[in-house]
């Protein structure tokens, strides 16, 4: 079974976790039956390891990590890949891959235009 782990930076402002959960809820509605969890790099007990563990407990054997990041910064180049390696060692029966950050995407431009036009 396949699962998705969406990873965001995290914030001391705890309401930011609810924001990611709301986005995840929207994504789940577009991908019925997909098992999804979220995790945060910092300032949260919802760590990447705990996210992988939650997916493993649901019987997931393939995890696609989707970083909720715009740019290919240090978290994307080093921190998250290192966490992926650690989780792969801890859960050898689970294949873990990672997508690119959001980066340059026409849909992001559409969001900017939408905000301007409101």
N, CA and C of each residue as an Amber inpcrd file, in Angstrom:
protein
   354
   0.8410000  -1.1760000   0.0000000   0.0000000   0.0000000   0.0000000
   0.8880000   1.2410000   0.0000000   0.4140000   2.2780000  -0.7120000
   1.1760000   3.5190000  -0.8190000   0.6560000   4.5540000   0.1700000
   1.5700000   5.3810000   0.6500000   1.2190000   6.4560000   1.5630000
   1.9810000   7.7180000   1.2150000   1.4640000   8.8290000   1.6750000
   2.0630000  10.1410000   1.4270000   2.3930000  10.7770000   2.7690000
   3.5930000  11.3570000   2.8610000   3.9750000  12.1320000   4.0320000
   4.3360000  13.5380000   3.5580000   3.5190000  14.5060000   3.9350000
   3.7680000  15.8990000   3.5760000   4.5430000  16.5310000   4.7280000
   5.6980000  17.0950000   4.3970000   6.5700000  17.6800000   5.4230000
   6.6430000  19.1910000   5.2370000   6.3260000  19.9200000   6.3010000
   6.4480000  21.3760000   6.2950000   7.5330000  21.7830000   7.2800000
   7.9060000  23.0390000   7.2370000   8.9740000  23.5380000   8.1010000
   8.5930000  23.4580000   9.5660000   7.4120000  23.9470000   9.9050000
   7.0020000  24.0360000  11.3040000   7.1740000  25.4480000  11.8150000
   6.4670000  25.7490000  12.8950000   6.4800000  27.1000000  13.4380000
   6.1580000  27.0390000  14.9180000   6.6040000  28.0520000  15.6320000
   6.2140000  28.1570000  17.0450000   4.7250000  28.4550000  17.1680000
   4.1510000  29.0610000  16.1370000   2.7100000  29.3450000  16.1150000
   1.9810000  28.0470000  15.7540000   1.3870000  27.4210000  16.7240000
   0.7930000  26.0920000  16.5410000  -0.3620000  26.0670000  15.5480000
  -1.0200000  27.2220000  15.3200000  -2.1310000  27.2240000  14.3690000
  -1.6620000  26.9140000  12.9410000  -0.3580000  27.0290000  12.6940000
   0.1450000  26.6880000  11.3680000  -0.0380000  25.1960000  11.0650000
  -0.0440000  24.3730000  12.0930000  -0.2660000  22.9430000  11.8750000
  -1.6760000  22.7050000  11.3400000  -2.6410000  23.4680000  11.8300000
  -4.0200000  23.3460000  11.3490000  -4.1090000  23.7500000   9.8780000
  -3.2810000  24.7140000   9.4720000  -3.2740000  25.1310000   8.0640000
  -2.8470000  23.9740000   7.1760000  -1.7660000  23.2980000   7.5470000
  -1.3090000  22.1660000   6.7340000  -2.3300000  21.0350000   6.7660000
  -2.9360000  20.7970000   7.9050000  -3.9630000  19.7590000   7.9920000
  -5.1350000  20.0680000   7.0590000  -5.5060000  21.3480000   6.9500000
  -6.5980000  21.7410000   6.0550000  -6.2190000  21.4790000   4.5940000
  -4.9900000  21.8030000   4.2260000  -4.5280000  21.5440000   2.8600000
  -4.4920000  20.0420000   2.6010000  -4.0370000  19.2860000   3.5730000
  -3.9940000  17.8270000   3.4460000  -5.3930000  17.2480000   3.2750000
  -6.3460000  17.7950000   3.9980000  -7.7300000  17.3530000   3.8790000
  -8.2440000  17.5790000   2.4510000  -7.8960000  18.7210000   1.8690000
  -8.2870000  19.0040000   0.4830000  -7.6370000  18.0090000  -0.4730000
  -6.3580000  17.7230000  -0.2460000  -5.6500000  16.7640000  -1.1040000
  -6.2630000  15.3740000  -0.9820000  -6.5930000  14.9760000   0.2470000
  -7.2040000  13.6560000   0.4610000  -8.5210000  13.5360000  -0.2910000
  -9.2890000  14.6180000  -0.3420000 -10.5790000  14.5650000  -1.0350000
 -10.3860000  14.3830000  -2.5370000  -9.2290000  14.7660000  -3.0590000
  -8.9320000  14.6080000  -4.4850000  -8.2550000  13.2770000  -4.7900000
  -7.8090000  12.5820000  -3.7420000  -7.1430000  11.2830000  -3.8900000
  -7.7860000  10.2790000  -2.9330000  -9.0450000   9.9270000  -3.1820000
  -9.7400000   9.0300000  -2.2430000  -8.9760000   7.7300000  -2.0210000
  -8.9600000   7.3060000  -0.7810000  -8.3050000   6.0590000  -0.4250000
  -6.8100000   6.1880000  -0.1920000  -6.2610000   7.3720000  -0.4270000
  -4.8320000   7.5730000  -0.2070000  -4.5680000   7.8320000   1.2720000
  -3.5840000   7.1480000   1.8000000  -3.2120000   7.3130000   3.2020000
  -2.2100000   8.4600000   3.2790000  -2.5260000   9.4870000   4.0630000
  -1.6580000  10.6610000   4.1730000  -1.4410000  11.0420000   5.6230000
  -0.2390000  11.5180000   5.8730000   0.1240000  12.0790000   7.1720000
   0.9180000  13.3460000   6.9110000   1.0540000  14.1630000   7.9450000
   1.9200000  15.3310000   7.8220000   2.9230000  15.3330000   8.9620000
   4.0280000  16.0260000   8.7120000   5.0930000  16.1300000   9.7040000
   5.7400000  17.4990000   9.5600000   6.5210000  17.8550000  10.5710000
   7.1490000  19.1690000  10.5930000   8.6200000  19.0210000  10.9530000
   9.4340000  19.8470000  10.3180000  10.8780000  19.8110000  10.5460000
  11.2450000  20.3060000  11.9430000  10.5300000  21.3310000  12.4070000
  10.8860000  21.9640000  13.6720000   9.6200000  22.3570000  14.4390000
   9.7910000  22.5990000  15.7290000   8.7630000  23.1800000  16.6010000
   7.5000000  22.3270000  16.7310000   7.5890000  21.0400000  16.5190000
   6.4100000  20.1840000  16.6050000   6.8050000  18.7950000  17.0850000
   5.8750000  18.1780000  17.7690000   6.0690000  16.7750000  18.1520000
   5.7800000  15.8450000  16.9760000   5.1780000  16.3860000  15.9380000
   4.8400000  15.5980000  14.7490000   6.0570000  15.5670000  13.8230000
   7.0260000  14.7530000  14.2000000   8.2900000  14.6700000  13.4710000
   8.1530000  13.7870000  12.2330000   9.1660000  13.8390000  11.3950000
   9.2010000  12.9960000  10.2040000   9.1890000  11.5260000  10.6180000
   9.9840000  11.1700000  11.6090000  10.0180000   9.7840000  12.0810000
   8.6370000   9.3280000  12.5490000   7.9310000  10.1900000  13.2840000
   6.5890000   9.8250000  13.7510000   5.6100000   9.7090000  12.5940000
   5.7860000  10.5350000  11.5710000   4.9220000  10.4340000  10.3890000
   5.1350000   9.1230000   9.6540000   6.4010000   8.7510000   9.4780000
   6.7120000   7.4750000   8.8270000   6.1780000   6.3240000   9.6800000
   6.3580000   6.4190000  10.9760000   5.8730000   5.3790000  11.8890000
   4.3510000   5.2300000  11.7900000   3.6300000   6.3520000  11.7100000
   2.1650000   6.3020000  11.5990000   1.7410000   5.6310000  10.2950000
   2.4520000   5.9320000   9.2190000   2.1270000   5.2950000   7.9400000
   2.4580000   3.8060000   7.9790000   3.5930000   3.4600000   8.5880000
   3.9720000   2.0500000   8.7120000   2.9230000   1.2800000   9.5060000
   2.3970000   1.9070000  10.5570000   1.3780000   1.2610000  11.3880000
   0.0860000   1.0060000  10.6120000  -0.1210000   1.7650000   9.5430000
  -1.3210000   1.5870000   8.7080000  -1.0760000   0.5950000   7.5750000
   0.1070000  -0.0190000   7.5590000   0.4090000  -1.0380000   6.5620000
   1.0210000  -0.5220000   5.2740000   1.4600000   0.7210000   5.2680000
   2.0580000   1.3090000   4.0720000   3.4240000   0.6680000   3.8230000
   3.6990000   0.3330000   2.5590000   4.9840000  -0.2410000   2.1860000
   5.7780000   0.6740000   1.2520000   5.1080000   1.7160000   0.7340000
   5.7640000   2.7170000  -0.1140000   5.3230000   4.0940000   0.3600000
   6.3010000   4.9390000   0.6540000   5.9930000   6.2980000   1.1050000
   6.5990000   7.2980000   0.1380000   5.7590000   8.2250000  -0.3230000
   6.2450000   9.3410000  -1.1140000   6.2230000  10.5580000  -0.2000000
   7.3890000  11.1390000  -0.0030000   7.4950000  12.3420000   0.8210000
   7.3120000  13.5490000  -0.0880000   6.3710000  14.4120000   0.3020000
   6.0930000  15.6310000  -0.4510000   6.4640000  16.8150000   0.4360000
   7.5910000  17.4620000   0.1540000   7.9860000  18.6180000   0.9560000
   7.1130000  19.8260000   0.6290000   6.5600000  20.4300000   1.6650000
   5.7220000  21.6180000   1.5180000   6.6560000  22.8310000   1.5680000
   7.5310000  22.8970000   0.5620000   8.5580000  23.9230000   0.4710000
   8.5600000  24.4930000  -0.9410000   8.9360000  25.7580000  -1.0710000
   9.0190000  26.3920000  -2.3810000  10.3660000  26.1930000  -3.0510000
  11.4480000  26.2360000  -2.2660000  12.7820000  26.3170000  -2.8370000
  13.6510000  25.1180000  -2.4790000  14.7060000  24.9320000  -3.2580000
  15.6820000  23.8800000  -3.0280000  16.7440000  24.4120000  -2.0650000
  16.3330000  24.6600000  -0.8210000  17.2400000  25.1640000   0.1980000
  17.8660000  24.0200000   0.9890000  18.4380000  24.3570000   2.1220000
  19.1900000  23.3960000   2.9370000  18.3120000  22.2410000   3.4310000
  17.0500000  22.5420000   3.7710000  16.1700000  21.4460000   4.2110000
  15.9710000  20.4340000   3.0760000  15.8240000  20.9470000   1.8500000
  15.6020000  20.0600000   0.7050000  16.8850000  19.3480000   0.2780000
  18.0070000  20.0460000   0.3710000  19.2710000  19.4700000  -0.0990000
  19.8890000  18.5080000   0.9000000  19.7060000  18.7790000   2.2010000
  20.4020000  17.9720000   3.2010000  19.4840000  17.3800000   4.2670000
  18.7260000  18.2320000   4.9420000  17.9980000  17.7830000   6.1270000
  16.9730000  16.6840000   5.8320000  16.0840000  16.9410000   4.8760000
  15.0560000  15.9340000   4.5810000  15.6810000  14.6740000   3.9780000
  16.6070000  14.7820000   3.0080000  17.2380000  13.5430000   2.5160000
  17.9120000  12.7320000   3.6220000  18.5550000  13.4040000   4.5820000
  19.1610000  12.6800000   5.7030000  18.0970000  11.9770000   6.5410000
  16.9770000  12.6340000   6.7600000  15.8800000  12.0110000   7.5140000
  15.3160000  10.8130000   6.7550000  15.2420000  10.9290000   5.4240000
  14.7580000   9.8190000   4.6030000  15.6790000   8.6110000   4.7610000
  16.9810000   8.8400000   4.7350000  17.9510000   7.7530000   4.9040000
  17.7760000   7.0950000   6.2750000  17.6490000   7.9110000   7.3200000
  17.4540000   7.3750000   8.6720000  16.1800000   6.5450000   8.7600000
  15.0940000   7.0490000   8.1790000  13.8280000   6.3100000   8.2260000
  13.9050000   5.0280000   7.4030000  14.5910000   5.0880000   6.2640000
  14.7350000   3.8870000   5.4360000  15.5070000   2.8040000   6.1800000
  16.4950000   3.2090000   6.9760000  17.2460000   2.2410000   7.7770000
  16.3890000   1.6840000   8.9050000  15.5610000   2.5230000   9.4920000
  14.7130000   2.0990000  10.6060000  13.5460000   1.2280000  10.1340000
  13.0750000   1.4820000   8.9010000  11.9520000   0.7370000   8.3350000
  12.3870000   0.1190000   7.0050000  13.2090000  -0.9430000   7.0500000
  13.7680000  -1.5030000   5.8110000  12.7260000  -2.0970000   4.8650000
  11.5530000  -2.4020000   5.3450000  10.5050000  -2.9690000   4.4900000
   9.6900000  -1.9150000   3.7570000  10.0410000  -0.6380000   3.9500000
   9.2810000   0.4470000   3.3340000  10.1880000   1.1950000   2.3540000
   9.7060000   1.3770000   1.1390000  10.4110000   2.1660000   0.1380000
  10.0000000   3.6230000   0.3230000  10.9820000   4.5060000   0.4570000
  10.6990000   5.9220000   0.6860000  11.3490000   6.7420000  -0.4270000
  10.5410000   7.5490000  -1.1080000  11.0410000   8.4590000  -2.1320000
  10.5620000   9.8640000  -1.8000000  11.1770000  10.8490000  -2.4600000
  10.8550000  12.2420000  -2.1630000  10.6490000  13.0190000  -3.4570000
   9.6420000  13.8950000  -3.4690000   9.4020000  14.7500000  -4.6210000
  10.2620000  16.0070000  -4.5280000  10.2410000  16.7890000  -5.5680000
  10.9050000  18.0870000  -5.5970000  10.0510000  19.0980000  -4.8160000
  10.6460000  20.2530000  -4.4430000   9.8270000  21.3040000  -3.8300000
   8.8770000  21.8790000  -4.8830000   7.9610000  22.7280000  -4.4590000
   6.9770000  23.2910000  -5.3940000   7.6500000  24.0820000  -6.5060000
   8.6840000  24.8590000  -6.1560000   9.5010000  25.5400000  -7.1590000
   8.7270000  26.4250000  -8.1110000   9.1310000  26.3800000  -9.3830000
   8.5000000  27.1850000 -10.4210000   7.3200000  26.3890000 -10.9650000
   6.1380000  26.9110000 -10.7350000   4.9330000  26.2110000 -11.1490000
   3.8700000  27.2600000 -11.4900000   3.2860000  27.1420000 -12.6460000
   2.2740000  28.0850000 -13.1150000   1.1440000  28.2650000 -12.1040000
   0.8180000  27.2000000 -11.3830000  -0.2770000  27.2820000 -10.4050000
   0.0640000  28.2370000  -9.2660000   1.3370000  28.3700000  -8.9260000
   1.7420000  29.3360000  -7.9040000   1.5390000  30.7570000  -8.4210000
   1.8510000  30.9880000  -9.6930000   1.6010000  32.2990000 -10.2930000
   0.1080000  32.6140000 -10.2660000  -0.7180000  31.5970000 -10.5150000
  -2.1750000  31.7980000 -10.4720000  -2.6380000  32.2200000  -9.0860000
  -2.0370000  31.6590000  -8.0630000  -2.3920000  32.0320000  -6.6860000
  -2.0220000  33.4940000  -6.4290000  -0.8400000  33.9040000  -6.8900000
  -0.4270000  35.3040000  -6.7100000  -1.4150000  36.2370000  -7.4040000
  -1.7630000  35.9140000  -8.6500000  -2.7040000  36.7400000  -9.4010000
  -4.0610000  36.7740000  -8.7060000  -4.5020000  35.6320000  -8.2160000
  -5.7730000  35.5680000  -7.4940000  -5.7620000  36.4810000  -6.2750000
  -4.6740000  36.4540000  -5.5200000  -4.5820000  37.3050000  -4.3140000
  -4.6050000  38.7850000  -4.6960000  -3.9180000  39.1360000  -5.7700000
  -3.8830000  40.5190000  -6.2330000  -5.2710000  40.9920000  -6.6550000
  -6.0010000  40.1170000  -7.3110000  -7.3150000  40.4820000  -7.8430000
  -8.4460000  40.4820000  -6.8150000  -8.1700000  40.0600000  -5.6270000
  -9.2190000  40.0360000  -4.5930000  -9.4530000  41.4080000  -4.0420000
